Amino acid sequence: MVPAPDAARWARRRPARGPRASCEERDVQLGLIGLGRMGGNMRDRVRAAGHEVVGFDPRPEVTDVPSLEDLAKALSTPRVVWVMVPSGEPTRSTVRALADILEPGDLVIDGGNSRYTDDGPNAELLHAKGIGYVDCGVSGGIWGRDNGYGLMAGGAQEHIELAMPIFDALRPEGPREEGFAHAGPVGAGHFAKMVHNGIEYGLMQAYAEGFELMEAAELIHDVPAVVQAWSRGTVVRSWLLDLLVNALREDPHLAGLEGYVDDSGEGRWTIEEAIQHAVPLPVISAALFARFASRQDESPAMKAVAALRNQFGGHAVKKAAGPAGAPGDVAGPSSGTGSTHG
């Protein structure tokens, strides 16, 4: 791994380089804002490829420079600055700050999980200052430092070419087209990543439902072994399946986890776009709604279903704990009403 450059050099403005070599041959500098789990690993990977990285983060224990202004001074022109901070206002405010700090000819890349609708306004703000903008969806999680990242970029061809050495350093080894795509104009990269994450929701939900069914069936004695047996030679093999195998190896029944699942927004955005384009997404929609259900200690909707079944069919219902009865108390007629309703 290439060691971090001497911090003393960053205090001196380096002169602009001469004519660029081809993107495959030249070493470049990168300014990287946000050194969390993803950003910190990306800094390591780009340095390991032989490029100089100057990182900024509000946390003094991980940052290379004390401020965005110092980051800009440490980079020779044209600067390439990659933003890896939380989506929404944190990213928008960072772009606004860079618009005042950077110079014409520089380039800003938003590699976070921003919604694609933020990219147009960000690009317009920077364009007014002569600064380029690329949005880049990044997939790879905490494994990307060693395995490489899947990259989906949106922006002008000239800006993609300027940043290509960085894209090549970050993507997995092998053919470029198997780890990097210039998806289209500004916004296309984050749109592609949004769809990628929506698909991810559906895949994870399918694996999870299969796991639950086998856990519930007394016929299957070793669920982790079955899941692991799917990892080679079957049509459902994938990296996600490998990660499930790892999880089950550590905790065969996942007893140490709660069934609570958050969502970071991309699944919702994917479904909203599907509605706008009249594209049916039943699997991704169901996966998102399953996550919502996981956050409910009790489901008001299921209470309503229970009440309706009791009303129209006389089906037994369980009373909630409290003055009306203890847990497990049953109210309503027995199931001998002969109703055929579900």
N, C-alpha and C positions, 0 to 999 in steps of 0.2 A: 504494500500500500504506500502511496506517495505521501510523505509527511506534510503537515500543514506548513505553508510558507512562513517565514519569519515575520512576526507582527510588525517589526520596525519598518519593513519595506512598505507596509500599507499606508503609512503616514505620508509617503512621498508619491506624488502624482506621476505615473509612468507615462512616457510619451506614446503617442499613437503609433501603431505598427505600420509598416509599409504595405504594399499590395498583398492581398490575401492569397495564400496558396489554395489549392482545391480543398473542399471541406473535409475530404477523407485524410489529408496529409497534415493539416495545420493543428497546432495546439492553440487553445483559446483560454480565456479567463471566463469565469462565471461568478456573478454576484448572486447569492442565494439568501433569500429572506424567509425565515422560519425554519428552525432546526429541531423540530419535534421528531416523533418516531419516523415519519416519512422523510422529512427534510434532512435530518441528520444522516440517515442512511444514504440518501442521494448524494450528499456532500462526499461521503466516503467513497462511493462508487465512481463519481466523476474524478476525484483525485487519483483513484487507483488506475484510471485510464490515462493519466499523465497530464491532466489539465489543472490549472490553478483555480481554486475555489475560495472566495472570500465570503464568509457567512455572517449574517446578522440575525440576532435573536434578542428579545428583551432580557433574557436570562443571562447574567454575566458569566455564569459558569460554562456556557456552551458557545457564546458568541465569539467571533474573530475580531470584530470592530465594535466600537461603542455606539455608533449611530448610522443612520442611512446616509447621512452626508459623508461620513468617513468611508462607507462602503463605496460610494460613487468616486471618491478621490483615489481609492485603491485600484480602480479598474482603468485600463487604457481604453481608448475609444476605437471603434464603436463598442459601447458597453452592452453586455447581455445580462439582464437581471431577471432571475426566476423567483416568483412569489409562491411560497408554500405556507399560507396562513389560512385559518378557517374561512369558509365561504361567507358571503353576505357583506355586512358592513366592514369587518376587519380587512377583507380583500379590497373593497372599494376605497377605504381610507388609505390603504397602502399605495394603491395606484395613484390616488390624488397627490400623495406626498411625493411619489417618484416623478410625477409630471412637473413638479416645481424644482426637482433636484437634478434630473438627467438633462441631456442635451440632444439637439437634433441629430438623427442618425443612430441613436441608441435604440435598444429593443427591450421590451418588457414581456415576459412570459408568465401567464397565470396558470400554474400547474395544480391548483387546488380543485376542490369539488364545487366550483361556482356553478350557478345556474346559467345556461347559455344566454339567457336574455340579459345578463349583466355585461356580456362581452362587447356588444355594440357600443353602449355608452362609455365603457372603459377605453375602447379603441378610438372613439371620437375625441375624447378628452386628450389622449396622448397624441393623436394625429395633429391636433391643433398646435402642439409644441414641436412637431416634426419627429416624434418618437413612435417607433413601430410597436405593434402589439400582436401577440400570438396567444391563443388559448390552447391548453394541452391537457387532455384527460390522461391521468396516470393510474395504471393498475399494477398491483404487485405487492401492496401491503408491506408488512415487516420483512418479507422474504425477498424483496426486490434488490436489496444491496448485493446479495450473492447470486440471485437468479436473473436479475434484470427486470425492467419494467415494460409493460405494454403501454405504448404511447399513441395517442390520437390527437393530432394537431390541427388547428384551424388558423388560417391567416394567409397573407400574401406570400407568393413563392420566394421573393427576395428575402423575406424575414425567416422563412423556413430554412433557406440555404445558409443564412448567417448562423443559425443555431444548430445546424445539422451535426457538427462535431459533438455537441452536448447530447443531442438525441441519440447519436450512435453510442456514446459512452453509457447512457442509461438503459438502452434497450437490451434484450437478451442477445447472447452471441448467436450467430447464424445469419441467414438472409435478412436484410433490413425489412423487407415487406412482411416478415413473420413477427415483427415486434414493433413496427412503426408504420403509421399511415398519415399522410397529409389528407385529412378528411374533406377539406373544402375551405371556404372563406372563414373569416372571423365568426366564431360561435359554433362551427362544425365540430371542433374537438370536444367541447364540453357536451354538445348534444350527443355525440357518439358515446361518450363515457356514461351519460345518463342512461342511454339504452343498454349499454353493457351492464350497468348495475341493476337495471330492471330485470334483465335476464338472470343475473346472479340471484336475485330474490327468488325467482321461480325454481331454479336448480336446487338451491338450498332447501326450499320448502318440500320439494319432491323427495330428496334424500331423507329429510326429517320425518316425513309421513311414513316412508318405508321402514325407517328405524322403529317408529312407534308401533306400527302394525306387528312387526316381528317380536318386539318386546311383549306385546299383549298376547301373542300366540304361544301356548304352552308347547306346541310342537317344535318350535325352534329353541334349541338348548344353548346355542352359542352365537348370539347376534354379532358380536365383534368379528368372529371368524368368518361369518357369511359376508359381512361388508368388506372385509379385507380380500376375500376371494373374488370380489367383483373388480378389484383394482388392476387386474391384467386380463386382457383378452375379451372383456365384455364391452358391449356398446355403451354402458353407463359409466365407464372408467373416466376419471378426470382428476385434475388437481384438487378440486373441492372434495371429491371422494377420498383422496389421499389424506386430506386434512381431517376428515371425519374419522378415518382409520386411526390417525394419531390421537385424536380426542378420546376415542373408545379404548385405546391402549392405556391411556392414563386413568380413565374412569369408565369401566365397561358398561355401566348402566346410567352414566351421567348423573349420578345421585348427588354430586357435589354442586350442581348448578340449579338455578331457578329458571323456570320457563318464561322468562321475561326478555323480550327482544325489542330493542330500539330500532329506529330507522333514521338515516341521515339525510333524507329528503329526495334522493334521486328516484326512488320508487314512486313517490307521489308525483314528481314532475313527469316521469315517464307516462303515467296513467293520464295526467292532465293533457299531455300532448296527444295521446291516443284519442282522447275525446275530441280534441280540436280537429284531428285528421280523420275521424270516424274509422279508426283502426281497432278491431277487437283485440283486447289483451286479457282474456279470462284467466290465464295462469298467473301472470304477473299481478293482476288485481287481487286474486285470491290470496297470493302470498303476502301482499301488503296488509290485507285485512286480517290475515292470521296473526301478523305481528301486533296489530291493534288489540286483538282478542287476548294475546298473551299478557297484556298489561292490566287486565281486569281481575281484581280479586273475586268479584261477582259480576255476572253479565246482566245488566238490566234487560237486554233483548231476550235472553233465555228465561228470565223471570216472566216476561210477557208471553213467551211461547208456552211456558208451563201453565200460566193462568188461562190461556185460551184453550189448551187441551183439556183442562179441568172443566171449563165452561161448556164446550161443545160436545165433549165426549165423556165427561165424568171421570177422566183419568186421575189417578192419585198424584198429589204434589207433596213435596217436602216443605215443611214450615221452617222459616228462619228462626234462629235462636232468639230468645227474648220473652216478653210477657205472653206472647201468643203460643209459645210452645218451645220445647227443647229441640236441638238439632235432631233431625231424623223423624220427627213427628209427621204423621201422614194425615192429610185432610181430604175430604171428598169421597165419593163413592168408590167402591172397589172396581177392579177392571172387569167385573162381570156384567158390564152394561151392554156388551155386544157391539160396541162402536167399532167401525172399521176405519176411522180416521187415525192419522199418524200423530 
